[in-house]
Amino acid sequence: MAAGCRDQRALCEPAGRAGLAVERYAPPSLSAPAAAFAREAVAVAAPQTPARAKALLFAAGRLGGFGESVGLDLRSEVLLAEPVIERFILVGCATVSAATRRTLRTNLRALARATARYPEPQPVALARERAKAPYSQAEIDAYLRLAAAQSTERRRMRASALVCLGAGAGIITGELRHVRGSDIVQRSGGVLVLVSGRRVRSVPVLARYQQPLLAAAAFAGERFIVGGREPGRRNITEQLCRALSADESLPRLEGARLRSTWLSACAGRIGLAAFMQAAGISCSQRLGDVAAQLPQASEAQLVALLGEPLARPA
């Protein structure tokens, strides 16, 4: 009687119900050998929940049916080999959706790892790079004051351009080296930065950064706006960042954080957070897929959406 009670309690546990689902797996759409292969493979994997057991059984059953149709031995070491799994996904799953194919491949690879006699070690998870925190408006104002307090006009103009291009237009460090004064233009109702290189584009400048950036551009003319003679030279902004980080009450000035400041301002302006919340989107890849299907915006549309009309001096 006590043993029977223990058996009943075991079946009440998720793992016990999962084991029972594996034992009873015999769908009419599969032959007895294909169903037996699925049961044996999933039993070795020892799923801990009924839902996981059913998912693995479905994948293994489909693979078993495919292997039987092409004349393969219904053994784990044959069917759960990576080439067979890939052939099954490409040939045997032509009628199912792309999401189902991805799920089937993931589950079959998990079964392959669980049934391997000498499984390969799992890759070490690498930390995902996160976006830098944006600077506050007070911190940006302090950096601009420090830029205006530099000892020479050349340093004042270059330091001011560094802050304005980063926080006002999101120009990254690698692109800063190539920007000349003549690349800052008044056009389409606003102020634009004409970015060259691999990602050629026109970037509207936020209103509060327009006048100091125009002054720096006029001073630089055809020269590089943040200094230097050769754009290939590295760390050309390091000296400027160090000069603007002299105040110990401020965090160190970083190009990545300046860009995050611009990104945050633009995201707030277009209501990106509200859109992603309403659409249930948390992955930026989805946004890229959506944007790729839309027509490119004109300069005037960019200025209206992400920038402002040219701000007149006070």
N, C-alpha and C positions, 0 to 999 in steps of 0.2 A: 504493500500500500504506500509506504514511504517512497519507494522508487518511482511508483506511478505518479505521485505528487511532484517529485523532482522533475520528471519528464514533462509534466504539464506546465510547470513553471518555466522550464527551458524553452518551451514552444511559445511562451508569452513574451520572451525577450526578442528584440529585433534580430539578433544573430540567429536565434532558433527559427524564427519565421523565414529568414532568408534561406537557411539550410533546407527547410521544408519546400520552399518554392523551387529550389534547385532539384530536389529529389522528384518532384511532381512534374517537371518540365517535359512535356511530350505533345507539342502542337501538331494538329493534323496536317498542317502544310509541309512538315518535314518528315523525311524518312526516319526510321528507327536508328540507323547508324549516325545520321547527322545530329539527331537529338541527343544521342549518347555522347557524341563528341562535345556538344555544348555543355551537357551536365558535368562531364569529367573536367573540362577546362575551368569552368566557373567554380566547381567544388574546390579546386586547388587554390584559386584566388581567394576563397573564403570571404565573400562580401558580408558586411556587418549589418546591412539593412535590406529588407525585402525590395525596396525600390532599386537599390544598387544591383541586387541579384537579377532582377528582371531586365535591367538595362544591359548587363553583361550577357545574359542568356539570349536576349534578342540579337545582339551583335554576333555572338558565337554561332547561333543558329543560322543566321544569314550567311556567315562565312562557311559553315559546314555544308549548307545547300549549294553554295557556289563551288566549293571544292569537289563535291560529288558530281556536279554537272560537267566539270572539266577533267575528271578522272584522277584527282589527287587522293593520296591516302588521307583518311580522316584521323590524323594524329596531330597533336599540338605542335610537335617539332617541325611538321611540314606546313600546316595551315597557318600557324602563327608566326611564320618567318616574314620579315619585313617586305620582301618582294611580292609574296603572295597577298599580303594585306593590301599593298598598293595596287596590285592588279585587280583585286576584288573591288576596291573603292572606285577605280577608274572604269572598270568594265562591268562589274556586277551590280553597281549602284547607279546606273545611268538614269533610272526612272525616279529616283528620290531627290529631295531637295538638297541644296548645298549644305544647309545647316545639319541635316540628317547625316550626310556623308562625313562631315567633320566630327560629329558625335560618334559615329560608328568607328572611324579610324582611331579616335582617342581611346575608346573603350577596348578595342582590339589590341592596341599597343599596351594598354594596362594589363590585359590578359597575357600578352606575350612576356612582359616583365615578370608577372607572377608565376608563370609556368616554366620559365627558363631555368635550366639546371645551374648555370653559372651566369646570373644576371649581371649586366654591365652596371657600374656605379652610376648613380644619378648625377647629373650636372649640378654644380653648386649654384644656388640662386644668387644672382647679382643684384645689387641695390639699384632700384630705378631712380634715375635722375629726376629730381623734382624742380619745378620752377622756383626761382628765387623770390623771396618776399619783396614786394614793392616798397619804395621809400614813401614816407608820409609827405604831405605837402609842406609841412614845417621843415623837414629835412632838406627837401629840394630848395626851398627858399634860402636855407642856411648855406647850401653849396653855391648857389648863385651869388650870395653876398661874399663868400670867400673868393669866388672867381673875380668879382669886381674889386677885391682888395689886393690882388696880386701886384707885384712890384713894377712890372712894365706893361705897356699896352699890349704887346704881343702875347704875353702870358695871360693877360685878362681876356683877350679875345679867344685864344685857344681853349682856355678853361671853360669859358662860357659856352663855346660851341660844343664842347664835350658833353656838358650837362644837357644842353638843349637838344642835341641830336639824339641822345639816348632816351631821355624822359619825354621829349616832345615829338619824336618820330620813330623811336624804337630801333635805331640803327645799331647793329651789333659791332663789337670791337673790330672784327676782321674787315668790316666794310668801312669803318671810320677812316682807316688809313688811305682810302681811295677817294674820299669826298673832297672836292675843291670848293673854293668860295663860289665859283661860277655854277656849281651844281645846286645852289639854293636859288630858286626862282619864284617870282610872283606871277602866278598863272591860274586860270580857271577859278578866279575869285578868292584864292587863298595863297598860302606859301607852301611850296613843295620842295622836297629833297629828291633829286634825281639820282637814284642808286644804280651803279653799274656793277659789273661782275657776273657771277653765276645767277643771281636773282635780280635781274633788271626790273625796276619798278619805280613808280612815283609815289612818294609817301607824303600825305598832308601833315603839316605841323600844327600842333595844338596852339590855341591863341596865345596863351601866356608866355610861350617860348618864341614867338615869331619875331618880335622886335630885337631882342638880344641876338638871335641867330642871324637876322638880316645884317645887323651891325658887324658881327664877326665875319660874315660872308663878304661884305663890302671891303673889310680890312684885308682879307686873304686874297681876294681877286681870283687869279688863275692858280694860286698856290694851294697846297693842301691845307684844309681849314684847321686841323689840329696839329699841324707842323710836320716836319720831316721832309726829306728830299726824295726818298724812294719808298713807294707804297709797300714793297716787299719786306721792309724792315719791321721786325717784331718789337712788341713792348713799347710802341711809340707813344702810347697814352699813359704809361706807368708813372712817369714823372708828374704829369698833370693830376692823376688820381692821388698820388702821394701828397701833393701840395694841397689838394682839397680835402684831405683826411687829417689835416694837422690839428683840428679841433677834437679833443678827446671826448667831448660830449656827443659827437656824431659817429655813426658807424662808418666803416671804411667805404669809400666810393668804389663801386664795382659796375662794370659795364652790363653784366647780366641783370643786376637789380635795377639799373636805369631802364633797361628794356622791359622788365616786368612792370615797372611803374607805368610805362606807356601802354602796355598790353592791358593792364587793369583798367586804366582810364577808358580805353576804347571798348573793352568788354562791357563796362558799365553803361557806356553811351548807347550801344546797340542793343542792350538788354540780353546779353548772351546767357547769363545765369538763369533768367526767367525762361528763355527759350529751351535750354537744356533740361530744366526742371519739368517743363510742360511736356516735352517730347520724350522724357525718360532716357536721355542720352548722357552717358558718362564717359564715353571714349572719343577722343579727338579724331580717330580714324573715320568714324561715322561722319563727323562734320566735314572732313576732307572729301569723302565720297559725295556728300550732298553738294558741296561748293563746286566740285568738278563739273556738275551738270548745269550750273547756272552761267549766264553770260557775264563776261568781265565788266567791271564797273568803269565808267569814264572818270577822268580826272575831276570833273565837276561833281560827279556823284561821290567820289572819295572825299573831296573837301567838305561837301554837305553832310556826310555821314560821320567821318572820323576826324575832321578838322573843324575849323571855323573860318569865316571870311577874315581877310587881313585885318588884324587889330591895329588901330591907329594909336600913335604915341599919345600918352596922357598929356 
